[in-house]
């Protein structure tokens, strides 16, 4: 049985300058800032932005200065060397649908490239992220190496918090 998707959840893109992109997406597109992080807490600048009260609709990853990451042989958009798509995320309505999707993807013989885990301080996986939305997520690749995420339980941003330290309200 196919995954019971409820929509496209968010998009993540590689950008050349996070600050410049934040300004563009705020002033031109009208998105709101949820939070931004960078060194030394994160390996490179990252920013979460949103349309309404859900934690994020767009994620900006600044390209690392050292784009020639030695030893990486995966054909995975995570390791892209130019601006563009980082991953495409699909949301599901419930944890049960998420677990069904996880089993479905595995049953199709598709290998997970990351997860499953919790995006947030409550997760104990090394890939959990303090500023994350608390969603449960897993990632896999499409035939062209584009990273796909399926997740559930995106938090809403209604006030300042650990996961939204400097939100536009």
C-alpha positions in Angstrom: 0.0 0.0 0.0 1.5 3.4 -0.9 2.4 6.1 1.6 -0.6 8.2 2.9 0.9 11.6 2.2 -0.9 14.7 3.3 1.2 17.2 1.3 4.6 18.7 0.6 5.9 19.8 4.0 8.9 22.0 3.3 11.8 22.5 0.9 15.5 22.9 1.8 18.0 24.6 -0.4 21.7 25.3 -0.5 22.4 29.0 -0.7 25.6 31.0 -1.1 24.9 33.5 1.7 22.3 32.8 4.4 22.0 36.4 5.5 21.4 37.6 2.0 18.8 34.8 1.4 17.0 35.6 4.7 16.6 39.2 3.6 15.3 38.1 0.2 12.8 35.6 1.5 11.6 38.0 4.2 11.3 41.1 2.0 10.4 39.7 -1.4 8.6 36.5 -0.6 7.1 37.4 2.8 8.4 34.5 4.9 9.0 34.8 8.7 12.2 33.9 10.5 12.0 31.1 13.0 15.7 30.9 13.9 19.2 30.7 12.5 22.3 28.9 13.7 25.9 28.5 12.7 29.4 27.8 13.9 30.4 26.8 16.5 27.1 25.1 17.3 26.5 23.9 13.7 29.0 23.2 11.0 27.7 25.9 8.7 25.0 28.6 8.7 21.5 27.2 8.7 18.1 29.0 8.9 14.5 28.0 9.3 11.8 30.2 7.8 8.0 29.8 7.7 4.8 31.1 6.1 2.5 30.8 9.1 2.9 29.3 12.6 4.4 25.9 11.7 8.1 25.7 12.5 9.4 25.8 8.9 8.4 25.8 5.3 11.9 26.6 4.0 15.3 25.7 5.2 18.4 27.5 4.0 21.8 25.7 4.2 24.8 27.9 3.4 27.3 26.1 1.2 30.4 25.2 3.2 33.6 26.9 2.2 35.2 23.5 1.8 32.8 22.1 -0.8 35.3 19.4 -1.8 34.4 17.0 1.0 37.0 14.3 0.8 35.9 10.7 0.8 32.2 11.2 0.0 31.0 8.9 -2.6 27.2 9.1 -2.1 25.2 10.5 -4.9 23.1 12.5 -2.4 21.9 16.1 -2.6 23.1 16.5 1.0 26.6 16.8 -0.4 25.8 19.1 -3.3 28.5 21.5 -4.3 26.4 24.3 -5.7 23.2 26.3 -4.8 19.9 24.5 -5.3 17.8 21.8 -3.7 18.9 20.1 -0.5 15.8 17.9 0.0 12.1 17.7 -0.5 10.0 16.8 2.5 6.6 15.2 2.5 4.4 15.3 5.6 2.1 12.7 6.9 -0.9 13.3 9.2 0.0 11.0 12.1 2.8 8.9 13.7 1.0 5.8 12.5 1.1 7.0 8.9 4.7 7.9 9.4 5.5 4.4 10.7 3.6 2.9 7.8 5.5 5.1 5.3 8.8 4.0 6.9 7.9 0.3 6.5 6.7 0.9 3.0 9.9 2.6 1.9 11.9 -0.2 3.4 9.7 -2.8 1.8 10.4 -1.3 -1.6 14.1 -2.0 -1.1 15.0 1.6 -0.7 17.9 2.3 1.6 17.5 5.0 4.2 20.4 7.6 4.1 19.4 9.1 7.5 17.1 8.4 10.4 14.6 7.6 11.5 15.0 10.1 14.3 13.6 13.1 16.1 14.5 16.6 14.8 15.0 18.3 18.1 16.5 18.5 21.6 14.4 15.6 22.7 16.1 13.3 20.2 19.1 11.3 21.3 20.5 10.5 17.8 23.6 12.4 16.9 21.7 13.9 13.9 19.0 15.4 16.2 19.2 19.2 16.1 18.6 21.5 19.1 16.7 24.0 17.0 14.7 21.4 15.2 10.9 21.3 15.1 10.5 18.0 17.1 9.3 16.2 14.0 10.0 12.5 13.5 11.8 12.0 10.2 13.7 9.7 7.8 15.4 10.3 4.5 16.1 8.4 1.4 17.1 9.1 -2.2 15.2 9.2 -5.4 16.8 7.6 -8.5 18.6 10.8 -9.3 20.1 11.2 -5.8 17.7 13.9 -4.6 17.1 13.6 -0.9 13.5 12.9 0.2 12.2 13.3 3.7 9.0 11.9 5.2 8.0 13.4 8.5 5.2 13.9 11.0 4.6 16.1 14.0 5.9 19.6 13.0 5.6 22.0 15.9 3.9 25.3 15.7 5.7 28.6 16.5 3.5 30.8 18.7 6.2 32.1 21.0 10.0 32.2 21.6 11.4 28.8 22.6 14.5 26.6 22.4 13.5 25.6 18.9 12.5 29.1 17.8 14.9 31.4 19.7 14.3 34.6 17.6 10.9 34.2 15.8 9.0 36.8 13.9 5.6 36.8 15.6 
